[in-house]
Amino acid sequence: MLNLSRVNSKSSCFNLDINFEAEDLYSTNVATAVLNSVFSLTAILGNLTIIMAYKTTPSLHCPANTLLCCLALSDFTVGLIAQPCFVAHKIGEILRNLDIYCATRIISETSGFITSGVSILTLTAISIERYLAMYLHLRYKELVTNFRVFLIVGTLWITIGIMASLRFLFKDGREYNAVTVPILFSSLIITVVAYTGIYKHVKRHHRSIEDQESAKSSRNILRFKKSTVTMAYILILFVISNAPFIGVAIAHRFEGYTYSVKTAYIYVSSCIFICSSVNPVIYCWRIAEIRRAVAKLLKIFTCRRNHAQIVANDSVFSLQSKYQ
């Protein structure tokens, strides 16, 4: 095993920029490793619960909820792969072991890029779906189907996977960021533009409903408004967590992988990962159908667990009775 102390700051790991001169990051590495260990579990459990609730509740099988489920799948992958590898990467750096450092960093950064990229593009798809739901009216159900949603999300995963694999064709991270950051940033711009259009349309409809005093139209527009606001909350959280990353990527592009850039990467990466644990809470808080489905799922799980415990106790009691 190669020790990091023998590697100079210009060394690289499969074209990934490294900086081993930042030896005073011990406390930062330990803190972020512990933090991500905890939030890895919450991301796995929270998003798996959302996915299972969607799977076992047919009434949730609409395009909007399907996209949310796909977003939960991306967040689940963060907790299952990206965060554990990030923790192992920090441990490898703490132990000054290049083998662990390199292998886990490759997996962590690749999986982190894929899941973050898929999340950004899925949020864009959600904003477009909300926009189409507002403007298509009766044609919405004909054009926007679950099958097409799954097809689009599958295409997004493949596209981002290809983009992630291209990382190793570039000499350093600065060249790679110069290509990928504009693409992902453009996606966020499209999302913001779509929500701006939705907001203006909802406001205009709200005025016309007040004039017509139609109770049914009022309920429909309020339901749509609530679901759109929920998506906006998720988007805002994602933008808040990812905006610093874009800033750090730009700094990396012009300054290189300096001590400050490396430190910033550690913190912003952790913030992005933690969002994967927060999203399921937003789903349950804002969407009553998902909240009821999750409550029902947890109730079924608790009942089955109690039943299994009772059966196990009865079996033990029977065996004891038999041999007495």
C-alpha positions as CSV (number, residue, x, y, z in Angstrom):
1,M,0.0,0.0,0.0
2,L,1.3,3.4,-1.0
3,N,1.4,6.0,1.8
4,L,0.2,9.5,1.1
5,S,3.1,11.1,2.9
6,R,5.4,9.8,0.1
7,V,3.2,11.4,-2.6
8,N,3.8,15.0,-3.7
9,S,1.0,17.5,-4.3
10,K,1.3,17.2,-8.1
11,S,0.4,13.5,-8.1
12,S,-3.0,12.4,-9.5
13,C,-5.4,9.6,-9.2
14,F,-6.9,8.6,-12.6
15,N,-6.8,12.2,-13.7
16,L,-8.4,13.4,-10.5
17,D,-6.7,16.4,-8.9
18,I,-5.2,15.8,-5.5
19,N,-3.6,17.9,-2.9
20,F,-1.7,16.2,-0.1
21,E,-0.2,19.4,1.3
22,A,-3.4,20.1,3.3
23,E,-2.3,18.1,6.3
24,D,-4.2,20.2,8.8
25,L,-7.7,19.0,7.6
26,Y,-7.7,16.1,10.1
27,S,-10.6,17.6,12.2
28,T,-12.5,18.5,9.1
29,N,-12.2,15.0,7.6
30,V,-13.2,13.3,10.9
31,A,-16.2,15.6,11.3
32,T,-17.5,15.2,7.8
33,A,-16.9,11.4,7.9
34,V,-19.0,11.1,11.1
35,L,-21.7,13.4,9.7
36,N,-22.0,11.5,6.4
37,S,-22.1,8.2,8.3
38,V,-25.2,9.3,10.2
39,F,-26.9,10.9,7.2
40,S,-26.1,7.9,5.0
41,L,-28.5,5.8,7.1
42,T,-31.2,8.4,7.2
43,A,-31.0,8.8,3.4
44,I,-31.3,5.1,2.8
45,L,-34.2,4.6,5.3
46,G,-36.1,7.7,4.4
47,N,-35.9,7.3,0.6
48,L,-36.5,3.6,0.7
49,T,-39.7,4.2,2.6
50,I,-40.9,6.7,0.0
51,I,-40.1,4.2,-2.8
52,M,-41.9,1.4,-1.1
53,A,-44.9,3.6,-0.3
54,Y,-45.1,4.6,-4.0
55,K,-44.8,0.9,-5.1
56,T,-47.5,-0.4,-2.8
57,T,-50.0,2.5,-3.3
58,P,-51.5,2.4,-6.8
59,S,-53.2,5.8,-6.3
60,L,-49.8,7.4,-6.2
61,H,-48.9,6.1,-9.7
62,C,-49.3,9.4,-11.6
63,P,-46.5,11.3,-13.5
64,A,-45.9,13.9,-10.8
65,N,-45.4,11.3,-8.0
66,T,-43.4,9.0,-10.4
67,L,-40.9,11.8,-10.9
68,L,-40.7,12.2,-7.1
69,C,-40.1,8.5,-6.7
70,C,-37.3,8.7,-9.3
71,L,-35.8,11.6,-7.3
72,A,-36.1,9.5,-4.2
73,L,-34.2,6.7,-6.0
74,S,-31.4,9.1,-6.8
75,D,-31.3,10.2,-3.1
76,F,-31.4,6.5,-2.0
77,T,-28.3,5.9,-4.2
78,V,-26.5,8.8,-2.5
79,G,-27.0,7.2,0.9
80,L,-26.2,3.7,-0.4
81,I,-23.1,4.4,-2.4
82,A,-21.9,8.0,-2.6
83,Q,-21.9,8.8,1.2
84,P,-20.3,5.5,2.4
85,C,-17.5,5.9,-0.3
86,F,-17.1,9.5,0.8
87,V,-16.6,8.4,4.4
88,A,-14.2,5.7,3.3
89,H,-12.3,8.3,1.2
90,K,-11.9,10.5,4.2
91,I,-10.7,7.6,6.3
92,G,-8.2,6.7,3.6
93,E,-6.9,10.3,3.7
94,I,-6.8,10.3,7.5
95,L,-4.8,7.0,7.4
96,R,-2.6,8.5,4.6
97,N,-3.3,5.5,2.4
98,L,-3.3,6.2,-1.3
99,D,-4.9,2.9,-2.3
100,I,-8.0,3.5,-0.2
101,Y,-8.0,7.2,-0.9
102,C,-7.9,6.7,-4.7
103,A,-10.4,3.9,-5.1
104,T,-13.1,5.4,-2.8
105,R,-12.7,8.9,-4.2
106,I,-13.3,7.6,-7.8
107,I,-16.5,5.8,-6.7
108,S,-17.6,8.7,-4.4
109,E,-17.1,11.4,-7.0
110,T,-18.5,9.4,-9.9
111,S,-21.6,8.3,-8.0
112,G,-22.0,11.7,-6.5
113,F,-21.8,13.4,-9.9
114,I,-24.3,10.9,-11.4
115,T,-26.9,11.2,-8.6
116,S,-26.5,15.0,-8.4
117,G,-26.8,15.3,-12.1
118,V,-29.8,13.0,-12.3
119,S,-31.4,15.0,-9.5
120,I,-30.9,18.3,-11.3
121,L,-32.3,17.0,-14.5
122,T,-35.2,15.2,-12.7
123,L,-36.0,18.6,-11.1
124,T,-36.0,20.1,-14.5
125,A,-38.3,17.3,-15.7
126,I,-40.6,18.0,-12.8
127,S,-40.8,21.7,-13.6
128,I,-41.6,20.9,-17.2
129,E,-44.2,18.3,-16.1
130,R,-45.8,21.0,-13.9
131,Y,-45.7,23.5,-16.8
132,L,-47.4,21.0,-19.1
133,A,-50.0,20.2,-16.5
134,M,-50.9,23.8,-16.4
135,Y,-51.0,24.5,-20.1
136,L,-52.1,21.3,-21.7
137,H,-55.3,20.8,-19.6
138,L,-57.2,17.8,-21.1
139,R,-54.4,16.7,-23.4
140,Y,-52.1,16.4,-20.3
141,K,-53.1,12.8,-19.5
142,E,-52.8,11.8,-23.1
143,L,-49.3,13.1,-23.6
144,V,-47.7,12.8,-20.1
145,T,-47.8,9.1,-19.0
146,N,-45.9,7.0,-16.5
147,F,-44.3,5.0,-19.2
148,R,-42.9,8.2,-20.9
149,V,-41.8,9.5,-17.5
150,F,-39.8,6.3,-16.8
151,L,-38.4,6.4,-20.3
152,I,-37.2,10.0,-19.8
153,V,-35.7,9.3,-16.4
154,G,-33.9,6.2,-17.8
155,T,-32.5,8.4,-20.5
156,L,-31.3,10.9,-17.9
157,W,-29.5,8.2,-16.0
158,I,-27.7,7.0,-19.1
159,T,-26.8,10.5,-20.2
160,I,-25.4,11.5,-16.8
161,G,-23.6,8.1,-16.6
162,I,-21.8,8.8,-19.9
163,M,-20.9,12.3,-18.8
164,A,-19.4,10.9,-15.6
165,S,-17.3,8.4,-17.5
166,L,-16.0,11.2,-19.7
167,R,-14.3,12.6,-16.5
168,F,-11.4,10.2,-16.9
169,L,-10.7,11.4,-20.5
170,F,-9.8,14.9,-19.2
171,K,-6.4,15.8,-17.9
172,D,-7.8,17.5,-14.8
173,G,-11.0,18.6,-13.1
174,R,-10.8,22.1,-14.4
175,E,-11.3,21.1,-18.0
176,Y,-14.1,18.7,-17.0
177,N,-16.0,21.3,-15.0
178,A,-15.7,23.7,-17.9
179,V,-17.9,21.3,-19.9
180,T,-20.3,19.9,-17.3
181,V,-21.0,22.9,-15.1
182,P,-22.6,25.0,-18.0
183,I,-24.8,22.0,-18.9
184,L,-26.1,21.5,-15.3
185,F,-26.4,25.3,-14.8
186,S,-28.5,25.6,-18.0
187,S,-30.8,22.9,-16.6
188,L,-31.3,25.0,-13.4
189,I,-32.1,28.1,-15.5
190,I,-34.7,26.1,-17.5
191,T,-36.3,25.0,-14.2
192,V,-36.4,28.5,-12.8
193,V,-37.9,29.9,-16.1
194,A,-40.6,27.1,-16.0
195,Y,-41.6,27.8,-12.4
196,T,-41.7,31.6,-13.2
197,G,-44.1,30.9,-16.0
198,I,-46.2,28.6,-13.7
199,Y,-46.4,31.3,-11.0
200,K,-47.6,33.9,-13.5
201,H,-50.2,31.5,-14.9
202,V,-51.5,30.5,-11.5
203,K,-51.7,34.1,-10.4
204,R,-53.7,35.0,-13.6
205,H,-56.0,32.0,-13.1
206,H,-56.5,32.9,-9.4
207,R,-57.8,36.3,-10.4
208,S,-60.2,34.9,-13.0
209,I,-61.5,32.3,-10.4
210,E,-62.2,35.1,-7.9
211,D,-64.3,36.8,-10.6
212,Q,-66.2,33.7,-11.6
213,E,-66.6,32.4,-7.9
214,S,-66.3,28.8,-9.2
215,A,-65.7,26.5,-6.2
216,K,-64.6,23.5,-8.4
217,S,-62.1,25.6,-10.3
218,S,-60.9,27.1,-7.1
219,R,-60.2,23.6,-5.6
220,N,-58.4,22.5,-8.7
221,I,-56.1,25.5,-8.9
222,L,-55.4,25.4,-5.2
223,R,-54.5,21.7,-5.4
224,F,-52.2,22.4,-8.4
225,K,-50.7,25.4,-6.6
226,K,-49.9,23.3,-3.5
227,S,-48.2,20.5,-5.4
228,T,-46.2,23.1,-7.4
229,V,-45.1,24.9,-4.2
230,T,-43.9,21.5,-2.9
231,M,-41.8,21.0,-5.9
232,A,-40.5,24.6,-5.5
233,Y,-39.5,23.8,-1.9
234,I,-37.4,20.9,-3.2
235,L,-35.9,23.0,-5.9
236,I,-35.0,25.8,-3.6
237,L,-33.3,23.4,-1.2
238,F,-31.4,21.8,-4.0
239,V,-30.3,25.2,-5.4
240,I,-29.2,26.4,-1.9
241,S,-27.1,23.3,-1.5
242,N,-25.7,23.1,-5.0
243,A,-25.0,26.8,-5.7
244,P,-21.9,26.8,-3.5
245,F,-20.7,23.8,-5.4
246,I,-20.9,25.6,-8.7
247,G,-19.0,28.5,-7.1
248,V,-16.3,26.1,-5.9
249,A,-16.1,24.5,-9.3
250,I,-15.5,27.9,-10.9
251,A,-12.8,28.7,-8.3
252,H,-11.3,25.3,-9.1
253,R,-11.3,26.1,-12.8
254,F,-9.3,29.4,-12.3
255,E,-7.2,28.7,-9.2
256,G,-6.6,25.0,-9.4
257,Y,-7.0,22.4,-6.6
258,T,-5.6,24.6,-3.8
259,Y,-6.0,24.1,0.0
260,S,-9.0,26.5,0.1
261,V,-10.7,24.8,-2.9
262,K,-10.2,21.3,-1.4
263,T,-11.6,22.4,2.0
264,A,-14.6,24.0,0.3
265,Y,-15.2,20.8,-1.8
266,I,-15.4,18.8,1.4
267,Y,-18.1,21.0,3.0
268,V,-20.2,21.6,0.0
269,S,-20.2,17.9,-0.9
270,S,-21.5,17.1,2.6
271,C,-24.2,19.7,2.2
272,I,-25.3,18.2,-1.1
273,F,-25.3,14.7,0.4
274,I,-27.4,15.8,3.4
275,C,-30.2,17.1,1.2
276,S,-30.9,13.4,0.3
277,S,-32.0,12.9,3.9
278,V,-34.1,16.1,4.0
279,N,-36.2,15.5,0.8
280,P,-38.3,12.6,2.2
281,V,-39.3,14.8,5.1
282,I,-40.5,17.4,2.6
283,Y,-42.5,14.8,0.7
284,C,-44.3,13.7,3.9
285,W,-44.8,17.2,5.2
286,R,-46.2,18.7,2.0
287,I,-48.0,15.8,0.2
288,A,-50.9,14.3,2.1
289,E,-51.2,11.3,-0.2
290,I,-47.5,10.3,0.3
291,R,-47.8,11.0,4.1
292,R,-50.8,8.6,4.3
293,A,-49.1,6.0,2.2
294,V,-46.0,6.1,4.4
295,A,-48.1,5.9,7.6
296,K,-49.9,2.9,6.2
297,L,-46.7,1.2,5.2
298,L,-45.1,1.7,8.6
299,K,-48.3,0.4,10.2
300,I,-48.1,-2.8,8.1
301,F,-44.4,-3.2,8.9
302,T,-45.1,-2.8,12.6
303,C,-48.0,-5.3,12.6
304,R,-45.9,-7.9,10.7
305,R,-43.0,-7.4,13.1
306,N,-45.3,-7.8,16.1
307,H,-46.9,-10.9,14.5
308,A,-43.4,-12.4,13.8
309,Q,-42.4,-11.7,17.4
310,I,-45.6,-13.4,18.7
311,V,-45.0,-16.4,16.5
312,A,-41.4,-16.7,17.7
313,N,-42.4,-16.5,21.3
314,D,-45.1,-19.1,20.8
315,S,-42.5,-21.4,19.2
316,V,-40.1,-21.0,22.1
317,F,-42.9,-21.6,24.5
318,S,-44.0,-24.8,22.7
319,L,-40.4,-26.2,22.6
320,Q,-40.1,-25.5,26.3
321,S,-43.4,-27.2,27.1
322,K,-42.4,-30.2,24.9
323,Y,-39.1,-30.9,26.8
324,Q,-40.4,-30.3,30.3
